Structures are given as C-alpha cells and as structure tokens.
C-alpha cells in the first residue's frame, strides 16, 4: 500500500492535466468548472491527504532476496516496520522438501524464481511447466536481534501450502499434496508467531495446486515484529470492514432514494453496483468472508469472486446509462449483458479449472469498457451535462484502481487491492453530482456558446486567396455552395508546445498580442514557399502546399530556424522561449464549400489532413521538432537536399494500419545535427536489429549512438524499448 498511493495520485492528476492540455474542454470552461467545483475538489484533496497520512513511509529500501538468501541484520523492524520476503527464492519442481522428501529425485535441481509470482511458464530443463502440480520454495534469512518477538503473515497461495521454518511446521492452509486426490485448496490469510528463530534461518514453503489454472506464490510473505505485524493486519481488516460498512450504508441510502422516487432509476443501478463491489471486497484482499467463516466452501468463495468480477461491468454500465443516456450506447449495454450471461452460466455449470481461464480476457475487456465509459463522461462534459466534471474526477480514481487490481491479480505489479478506495471516492463524486443538477451550469454553457460564436464570426472574415484560385474563382462573390476540386497537396500542421499553461499566465490582450506576433513571423515563410494557411486552430497552423513536397519541407525547416530568431527577440524582452512541433503529410485532398443558404464555408476533406495532425502530435512523444510521413519522402523531388532519417512504424489514432514516419533534422542545433549525421549508419543498423527483435544487439548500437549524441531523444526511447523487451523476455 505504501508504494502505490503517491504514483496513483500522480497518475490521476497527470491524466486530468493531459485532458486539459489536449483541449478536450476549453480553457474557459475548465476555469469556470474549477470555480464551481472548488468545494468538491477540496473535499477530494482532504480525503487523499487523510489516506496518504495513514501510510508509514520510509526512505530506507527494503531488502530483497538474492539467490535464495535475504539479509535482515541491518533492518530496524521497530522504526522501519515489517518487510516482504520478495525476490529470488530457490525453487524445486515436483518436490516436497519436508513432507515427502522422497519426491525430490536427482532431477529436482535447484532453480531460482521470482516471488511473488506464478510458476506458469517457468522453465525446468528447458520445458515450461503448467499451472497444476506441486513444488517447494526455499529461502534462508538472517536476523540480528533475537530478543524481540517476530511473526510471519501469509495471505494465500495457489491453492494450498505448508510453511516450515527451521524444520518446524508453522502454517498450513488447506492440504498440500502430490496429486489432485491428496490436495485440498483453501484461501485463508493467517499470521503466526515465531518462537524458533536463530541467527540464520531456513524457510520452506510447499505449495500444491490442482484446481486453479495459475499456480504458485501469489502473494508476498510479510515478516516483522509481532505487535507491528498484528497491528498492520488488523488495520487492513478493519479498513475492509469499514469500507464494507460504508458501502452498505450507501446501498441502503440509494435503495431508499429509489423507493421514494422510482423515476430516477440511477439510484437502484448504483445500489446494485455497490452491492457487487461489497461482495467482491469480502472475498479479495484480506478475504474477510473467509476470515469470519474459516470453513466457508472454497469453491463457492471463488464463484462469488468471479461472479462479482463479471457483474461489476453491467451494473456500473447500467448506472452510467441512466445518468448520461445520450452519451452511452444501448447496443453496447446489450452486448455486455449477453457476454456476462454466458460467463455466469459458465460459472454455474463448470468448476474453477474451466471458468478461471476467463479472468484475464474479461479483465482486458473491463479496461476497454472502462475507457469507453471515460470517453462517454468526457463527451458529457463537452456537452455541458450537470455534474459530469465531478463524475469524471471520481471515475478517474475508480478506473485507476480497477487497472491496479487487474495488474495485481495477475502478479504484474506488487501492490494491493485498491478498488474499494476508488469506489469510495467515486461514491463521493456521485453524491456531489446530484447536488450539481441544480447549479448554474447553464450559465457556463451560455457563456461558452457566446465565445464560440465570436470565434466563428472572426474566422468567417478571412478566406485565403489561394483557396479561391484553386477553385478557379476570381472573387469570393463568385463562390457558390458545392464548388469543389480534388488535388494532391502536402498538409502542414504546426502547434505551440504548452500553450495552455502559457496562456493562463497572460491577460487576454497579451494572449492575442503573443499569437499575432508569432503568426506574423510564420505566415510569410509559408507564403514564400508557395503555400497558404487554410485556418488557424487556436495556437495551431494548418497550411496547404499545392506544389511539391519540397516546398512544404523547406517551409517547415525555415519556420523552425526562424523560431530561434523569434525566441532571441523574446529573450531580450524578458519572455521565455517557445517550442513548436510540425507534422507533414502528402495525399489527395478535396477542397470545396459546404453549408446552407445563409452560411457556408470553405473546407478541406481528406484523411491526409487527419494524418498530418496526428504526426504533429507524435512530435511530443518523440520529443523532436519535425515529423514527416512516408508519402512526403516519396514525393520529394530532391530528397538528397534534406537530412532525413526513419523513426518507426506507428499506428496513429483513428487508423488501423501503421504508417512509416521520418524525422527531418535540418533545423537542429549544429552540434546535434553533426552528431546525428555521424550516427547515420549505426543508427540504421540498430533500427534493423530492433525490427528483427535482436534487442540486445540493437540496444548496444543505440547506446553507441547515444554516447555520441546524448541529446537525441529518439535513441533514448529505443533504448528504453529494448530494456522493456529484454525484461519481458527474462521474466
């Protein structure tokens, strides 16, 4: 728990800031929403601070097991708390070191395996093992102070275990046998006091699994002083009990709302959602249901766990549909309900060895449907729905905890179950949503509409003369509705980095002065290279080049070089420099007029425009200034005049197939440009090895290039990718 809360808070805030940066909601609307929802955000902050204050943080790094040994002599259990026996344990497949040592033949050689984690896919004698079977885990540890009382805490293993310390049987959960007939599964978290510890100790864990498709060391083993470890466990149990109690109150409250006002079906849907999560909470984490009823049927407990996993989506989706009906698809709800019905039937008529295989696909589906729900809430914010902003805040926390629980359940990360905490904040946000239904949201919508009308009126005054020329019209009065032409052109998108935060530090007058001074510098360059600006999109420029792709590329390079002079002028006036990103794409465009009798406008219709816009967005990811598509490179008349290198095949948003993108670095600083030229051959060699999945060789070449040009962000990205792939291969 202590390692997840701060990243969780940071990720949520970062997600919201990205929404603002991409202008999903206009800056004006965000300002007014924040003003209206100030009390709500303050309450959320208080709740987060309260949770963070309950976390015992330490700057000291917990020791990890290496090659079956963990050194604890330097650990202060009183001040630093308990530790987890995580790391590399000795692993003996098809072997019970203590109970039945005769099962350990000469073929049971010692291996090392990461703990916690499942043994599925672990290689023994070059062969991957499955989930079913039995094994022994062994670790040695040393402690210094034997005058203290120590305990050990185990949540559960897959799916039964026997734990030995220094030859003494300490804990038994279920019955760990060597066959399905001699194995009895059980999930029951337990804490045991240790009275036989020495300076050097041996811990052996015999695990058997013939029921679940995932076997092995699921959860971390905690070791520490008896009083602190018991307190830690009691706090977690009481927190689960508290959350269950709070959720129960919300269930009763919303059921009461539904009884009193049956037209508002959102209350009953939310109550059913809370009921589902409450049951799931009781059989996960500290498993308070098994804690209260130790002999509770193991198979039934697992069915409850999986049933709640399935039902959490349709109940939550029904609630969203009742709140944001126009933004949620009824067809999607029907599809979800049919899938869940099939899963429930599978759950009822099969055992865990069958239905447990549905967990991972369903959890991936949960992430997908959650993203859809998030998009729907964002759409409702754009449409000015009452309380949508508060709902977004709660949903961001909820979806973050859902993803955390899925990753934790699949041993991808080592945290804890956080869904109840996310649900608690989400419940709070929904309560706030109800109060906002009678707020002054209509005033903000009206003000925003006036702002958009003024912007549209300003755009309607300007029509590029090049646009008229392409339509073979001499004057704007000659243009008729439906005039159109198809032509191959190069589209340029340029955008100022961090404009939202920059604009917030200036007055409206300063904003317009800044934009006009910037556009005054850039517009002549585009005209100089036979292009014209089709439209200004806030701080973005969309320009068209009817001639060659060389014109567009030369214009882009000159824009970036002129930006250096512009920043020099800003520096003399005491202003910070700005950065821009440019994306280029060549393709067929349709230019024409659309509209009605009293209002029409010139527009460009083409997928090539969307691609150019997405390429500009990619400059933020690769931290470079100019990205061009493969079509631009193919249409260059004089490609040898430019410094171009391949970056990657990327699938851009809105496209199903990948496209090849390139960087043009003519405008880079002199030393950087020279270093990239020097790296040219080795960079392409590294790229080839990366495409061939030779990540270790590719990393070596990328690193060599980085030593020559450390400021090359593309190299850093590829080195990180190589490291990620290599870690995946090792694990």
N, C-alpha and C positions, 0 to 999 in steps of 0.2 A: 504493500500500500504506500509506503513512504517514497517509492521510486516512480510513482505514476501520476500523482496529483498535479505536480507542477507542470510536467510535459502536457498533461491533459488540459490544464487551464491555458497553457501557452498555445496549444494546437487550436483550441476553440477560438481564442482571441485572434490568432493569425487567420483562421478561416473567415471570420467576420470581416477582418480588415481587407482580405482579398476580394470579398464581395463588394466592398466599398470602392476598392481600387479599380475594379473592372466596371464600375458604374452600373451594376445591376439596379441600384437605386440611386437617384440623382443626389448630388451633394446637398442640395436644398432640402430634399425630403429627409435625408439622414439627420440633418441638423434639427429639423422640427420633430422628427420621431424621437431623437435622443432627448430633446427638451420635454416631450410629453411623457416619455417612459423613464425619466430620471429616477423616480422613486423605485420603479421596478428593478432597474439596473443596480441601484444602491442596495436593495434587498438581496439580489443575487450575489453582489460582492461580499456582503456580510456573511452569507451562508458559506461562500467559498473560503473566506478568511477563517471562519469557525472550523471548517473541516481541515484546512491546512494547519491551523494552530494545534490540532489534535495529533499531528504527525510528529513523531520523535525523529528529528533529523540529526544526522551526524556527518561530519566531514571525513570521517575515517572509512576507508574502503574495507568492506567485509572480506575476510579470507576466502579463497576458493580452493577446491580440491584439485590437486595435480597428481596424476598417475596414482590415484588411489590413496592419497595422503593429504591431510589438511592440518596445518599448524595453527593451534589456538593459544599458544603460550603467551602471545603478546596482546591478546584481546581482553579488554576490560568489560566483562559482562555486566557489571554494575552501572557503569556510565554509558556504555555503547549499546547495551541491550543484547538480545539474542542474535544468533546468526543462522543461516541456512547452509546445510551441507550440500551446496551446489558445486558442480564442476565435473571432473573426470573420475569416475568410480571404476573399480575392477568389475568385470562382467564375465560370468560363466554361464553359458547357454546349456539348457537341459541338464542342470546340475543343482542339487540341493546340498550345499556345503556342510550343513549341520544336521538337518533332519534325516536325510538319506545320502550320506557321503558316497555310498556305493554307486550312485548315479553319475558320479564325476569320474569319468574314464580319462585316459590319457589324451583323448581327442578334445576334452573340455579345456582348451588352452585359455590362458588369461587374455582378455581384451580390455579395452577402456571405452567407456560410453559416457556421453554427456547426461548429466542429471540436473534438473528434471527433464523428462522427455519419454517418448515411447520407443519401444525396441523394434517396431515395424520397420523393415528396410535395412536394419543393421546387418552388416556382412560378417558371417562366420565362415572361414575357409573359402572366401570369395563367393559365398552364396548368401543372398538376402533371406532373412528369416521373416516369418509372418507374425500375425498378432497373437496366435494361440500357441501355448507352450508354457514352460517354466524356466526360471533362471535364478541365479544368485548374484547379488550385488555386494561388494565388499569395499570398505574404506577403513583406513587407520587414522586416528587423530590423537593429538597430544594436548594436555591441559596442564596448567601450572599450579593453580590453587585448588587443592583437594579438600579444603576445609569448608567450601561452600556446598550448598545443595543444588544439584543440577537435575534438569528434566529434559525430556525429548517429546516433541509434538509431531504427529503424523496425521495428515488429512485422510487421504485414501490412495490406494494403488489399484492397478488394473490386473485382477479384480479381487485378489486376496493375498495376504502376506503374513510372514512370520519374521519378527525382528529380534536379532540376538546382539548382545553387547558383552564382550569378553566371555563368550561361551554361555551366557545366561539368557534364557528366553525372556524378553521384556514385553513385547506386544504381539498379539495375534488378532488378525482381522479376517473373519471367515476361516477357510481351511485351505492352505496352500498344498496342493498335491501334485502328483506327477502325471495325472490323467484327468479327463473330464469327470470320471466317476469318483475320483478321490478329492476333487476340488469343490469348494463351496464358496461362492462370491459373497462379498459384503462390503458396504461403504459405511464406515463409522469413524469419524475423526476422534483421535484419542491423545491423551497426554500421560506419560509415565515418568515416575520419579526414578532416578538412577542412584543406586547405592553401592555399586561395584566398580566404580571408576578408578583408574590408575593413571599414572603419568602418561603412559602410552596405552591406547585402547584400540579395540577392533570392533567394528560394527558390520554385521552381516544381515542382509535383507533377502529373504527368499520370497519370490513373487511367482504366483501361478495365475494363468488366465486361459480359460476355455469358454468364455461367454461373450466378451466384448471383442469387436474386431481390432481394437487398439489395445496393446498390452504394454506393461512396463511401469516405469517410475513416473507416475503422472505429476505428483505434487512434491514440492520441496519439503525436506525434513528440517524442523526447527530445533535448535539446541541452545539452552541458556539456563540462567538461574531459575529455580523452581518458582519463586514468587513472581518474578517478572514474566515468565512464560505463561503461568496460570492467569495472571492479570491480562496479558495480551490476548489469550484465548477467550477469557470471559468478556473482555471489551468487544471482541468481534462477534461473539454470540449475542451479547446484549444489543449491539448495533443492528444485527439482523432481526432480533426480536422487536426492537424499536421501529425499524423500517416496516416490518410486517404489521405492527400495530398501527402505524401512521397510515399505511396503505389501506388497512381495514377500515379506518375511520373515513377515508376518502371514498371507499366503496359505499359505505352506508350513506354518506353525505350525498353522493351523486344518485344513488338509488332513490333517496328522499326527493331530490330535485325532479327526477323523472316521474315519480308518483304524483307530485304536486303539479307538474307541467309536462304532460305527455307529448305535447307537440315538439318539445325540444328533445329529440332522440339522441343528441350528442351525449347527454348525461348517462344514459344506460350503456351506450357503447364505451364510454370512458370507464364506467364501473366494471364492465366485463374485461377490459384491458387491464385494469388494476388487479382484478381477481386473478387473471392469468399470471401476471408478474409475481404476485404474492405467493402463489403456489410454487412457481419456479424458484423463488428465493428460498423457500423452505427445504428444497432438495438439492441446492447447489451451495458452493462456498463452505460454510461450517456445517451444512446439512442439518439444520435444527430439527427437521422432522425425524431423522434417524437418531439424533441426539436425545430427543424426547421419547422416542419409541425404538429402542435399540434392536428389537426383534421384528421391526417392520419388514414386510416382504420385499426382498431385494429387487425382484423383477417388477413388482408394482411400483416401487420407488423410481426405477428407471423409466417406466412408462409415463409416470407423471412428469418427469424431467423432459422427456421428448415431446409429450403432448403439449406442455406449456411452450416449448420451443416452436412447435408448429403453430399454435393458436395465437401467439403474440402478434403475428403479422395481420391476420384477418380482423382481429379485434381492434388493433390500432388503425388499420386502414379504414374500417367502418367508422371509427371516430373522426378521422381526417375528412372522410367523405361527408359526414354530417356537418362539419364546420366550414369546409371550403368546397362546396358541392360543384361549383362551376370550374374549379381548377383540378379536380380529381376525376379520373376516368372510371365510369361504372363498369366498363368492359374489363378493365384491369382487376377490379374487385371480384368479378365473377370468375376470372381465370385463377386468381389467388385462392378463392374458396374451393374450386374444383381440385386444385393441387392439394390443398390441406385435407379435403375429404378423402382423397386417395391415401395420403400419408397416415391419417387417423385409422383408416381401415387396415392398412399395412401394420400399424402399431398394434391393433387389437388382435389380429389373427396370426401374427408371427412373433418370434422371440427376439431377444436383443442381438443375436448373431446376424439377423437379417435387417431389422429396422435401424440398427446403429449405423449402417452404411449410408443412410440418408442424411446424417447430420451435416457433413461438410458441404454437399451440394445445396442443402437448404440454407445453411449459413451464408453461403455465397449469394444465394437468391435474396436473403434478408438484406445484405449490403446493397444489392441492386435496387430493391424496392424501397429501401430507406433513402437512397439517393433520389429516386423518383419523388418520394414524399417531400424531400428537402426542396427539390425544384418546384414542386407544386406550391409550397409555402412561400417561396421566393416570388413566384408568379402572383400569389395573392397579395404580397407586399406591393409589387409593382401596380397592381390594380386597386390598391388603397383599401384592402379589407380591414375591418376593425380588428385590432389585436393580433394581426399577422406578425408584426415585428416581435412582440413578446413571445409568440409561439415559435418563431424562428430561434430565438435565444435558447429556449428550453429544448427545442428539437436538436440543436447543435450539440448540446451536452448529452442528450439522450442517445443520439446516433454515435457519438464518440465512445460512450460506454458500451454500446452494443458491439461495435467493432472490437473494442478491447476484450470483451467477454468471448467473442468468437476466436480471436487470436490466442487468448489464454486457454480456452477449452481445447485448442488444437496444439498446445505447447509451443506456439510460435514465440510468445513472449512470456515472461515470468512476472506477473503482477498479482492480481486477484480479481474476483468478480465485482464489477462496478456498476452493473445495470441498476440496482436499487437506488444508488446515489443519483444517477442520471434521471431516473424516474421521479425521484423526489423533487429535483429542480424543474422537471417538466410539468409535474402536477402544480407546482407553484406558478409556473408561467401560464398554465391554463386558467388558473383562478384569476390571474391578472387579466387574461384575455376577456373574461366575462365582464370585468369592470370597465374595459375599454370600449365595449359595444355602445356605450352612451357618451363617448368622448367627443372631442371636436375634430375627429379625423376628416370630416367633410370639408372643414376649413382648409386643411392642408392640401387636399385634393384640388380644391378650387384654386388655391394659390399656385400649385404646380401646373395646372392647366393654363392659367394666365401666362406663366413663364414660358411654356411650350408654344403658346400661340404667338407670343412676341418673337421667339426664336424662328418660328416658321415664316413669319412675316419678313424678318430680316433676310432669310435665305431666298425668299421669292423675288427680292430686288436684284439679284445677281444671276445672270446666265452667261457662261463663258462663250465668247465669240467663236472659239474653235468648235464648240458644240454645234452652233448654228451652221458653221462651214461644213462640218461633216454631214449635216442633214441637207446640204445644198440650199440653205436659206440665207438671204441677204440681211434679213432683219427679224427681230422677234415677232413682229406683226405677221410675218409670213408663215409662222409655225402653226400647224394645225394638229389637233388631237389625233394620235395614231401614226404620225410621222416616225419612221424608224429606219435604221440601217444596221447591217451586220458587218463587222470588220475585226481583223486580228490586231490587237493592241497589247501593250505592256502596261500593267497596272502597278502603281506605286502607292504603298501605304507607309506613312511616317507618323510616329507618335512620340510625345514628350514623356520621358520617364518621371514617375512620381508627381504628375501634375496635380492630382487631387490634394495631396498634402501641401504642395507648394502654393496652390491657390487659396487654401484655408488660411495661410499666413499673410494674405494680401487683401486689401479692400477691393470691391468690385471695379472701381476705377483703375486700380493698379493691375488687376487681372486683365482687363481689356487692353491697357497700355502695353503690358508684357506680351500678350498674344499678338497684338498688332505689330510690335517691334520685331518679334520672331518671324511672323509670316511675311513681313516686309523684306526680310533678308532671304527667305527661302523661295518665295514666289517667282522672283526674276530668274533664279537659277533654272527652275522648271521650264519657264518660257524660253530661256536661252537654248535649251536642248530640245526644242521642238515638242514640248509637252504643254499640257494645260491642267489647271486644278479643276476637277469636277465638283468637289464640295469640300468644305471644312466640317469636320465632325468633332466639335469641341476643340481640343488641342491637337487633333489628328488631321492629316492632309491626305486626301485621296486624289491622285493625279493620273492622267492617261497620256500615253505616248503612242500616237498613231503610226509613227515611223518605225525605226529599227529598235531592237532591244538595246543596242549600244547607246542610244540617246538616253534611255531610262537609267542605265547603269552609270553613264558619265554624270548624269544629273545627281544621282544618289551620292556618288563619290565627292562631287563638288559641294553638295549640301553638308556632308559631314566635315569636310575641310573648312568650309565657311563657318561652321558651328564653332570651331576653335577661335576664329577671329571674333565672333559674336560673344563668346564667353570671356575673351580678353577685355572687351568693352564693358561687359557686366562686372568684371572684377574691379575695374577702375572706379566703378560707381558703388562698390561695396556689396554687390549681389553675388550669390553662389552660382557656380556654373551649372548648366543643364546638360542632360544627355538625351539623345533620341535613338529610336530603333526604326529601321526601314526594311520592308518586305517587298520583293518584286516577283511578279508572275506574268507570263505571256500566254494569251489564249484568245479565242473568239469571244467578242462582246456584242451585245445588242444594245444600241443606243436609240432612244426614242422618247416619245412623250406619252404620258399616262395621265389620267384624271377624269374630270367630268366637264359639264357645260360651263360652270363658273370658275373652275380651278383646275389647272393642270400643271405638270412639272416635267422637267427633263430628268431622265434616269438611265442608269446602265444596268442591264440584267445579264448576269453571267456567273457561272460557278468560279470562273477565274478571279473575279473580284473577291469572293469569299476566301479563296486560297491565298491571295496576296495579303489579306487582312490577318489570316492565321499565321502566315510566315512572319509578319511583323511581331505578332505575339510571341513567336518562338525565339526572337532575339532576347527576350527576358530570360528564357530558360537557359540558353547557351551563353548568355552574358556577352554577346557580340553586337556589333552595330548594324550589319547589313547581311541579310539572308536572301538568296535568290533561288528560284525553282529550276528544275532541270530544263523546263521549256525555255527559260530565259537563256541558259547556256547554249542550248541547241540553236537558238535563233540569233546568236551573236555573229556579226559579220567579221569582226576582228577580235576573236577571243584571246589571241596572244597578247593583246594590249592590256589585259587585266590580270590581277593577281587573284586567282580563284582556286579554292580547294573544296573537295567534297566533305560534308559533315556527317550525314546519316540519312537512312531511310526512315521517315516518320509518318505516322498515321495522324493526320490533323483532325481536329474536331469537325464533325459533320461529314467525314469521308470514311469509307470502309477500306479503301486500298491505300497503301503507303505511297509517298512520293519522295524522290531523291532531292535533297536540298544542299546548297553550297553556300560557302562564305566568300564574300569578296572583301579582301583586307587592304585594298589600295589606300584607304584613308587612315589606317592605323598609324600610331606614333612610329617614328623612323626606326628605332631600335627593335621594336616589336615586329615591324614589317620585315626587317632584315633577318630576324631570328626565325620567323615563320618560313621565309624563303629557304633558309639554311636547313630547316627541318623537313622540307617538302618530301624528299624521297623516303626518309624513315617514317614520316607521318603516314604516307600512303601504305607503306609496308605494315605498319601497326594496324591500320584500318582493315587491311586484307586479312591479317591474322585474327582480328576481332570478329570479322564476319564468318571466318572459318571455325569460330569457337575455340581458338587456341588462346585462351585468355591470359595464361601465364606469359606466353611469348609476346602477346600484344601489350600487356602491361609493361614489360621490360622496354619495348620500343617507345611507348608513350612516355614512360618515365625518362628515358634518354632525351626525348624531345623537350620534356618539361624542365630538365636541367638547363637546357639552352634557352628556353623561353618560359620561365616560370609564370609569367603573367597571362599565358594562353589558357583561357577558361575551358575551352573545348577539351584540351588534354586532361585537365582535372576531372571533368565529367567522365571521360572514358576510363581514366584510372579508377575512379570510384565504381564504375560499372564492372570493370574487371574484378575488383575486390569483392563486389557483391556476388558475382557469378562463381568466383572461386570459393567464397564462404558457403554458398549453397551446395557446391559440389562436395566440399569437405563434410558438411553436416548431413 
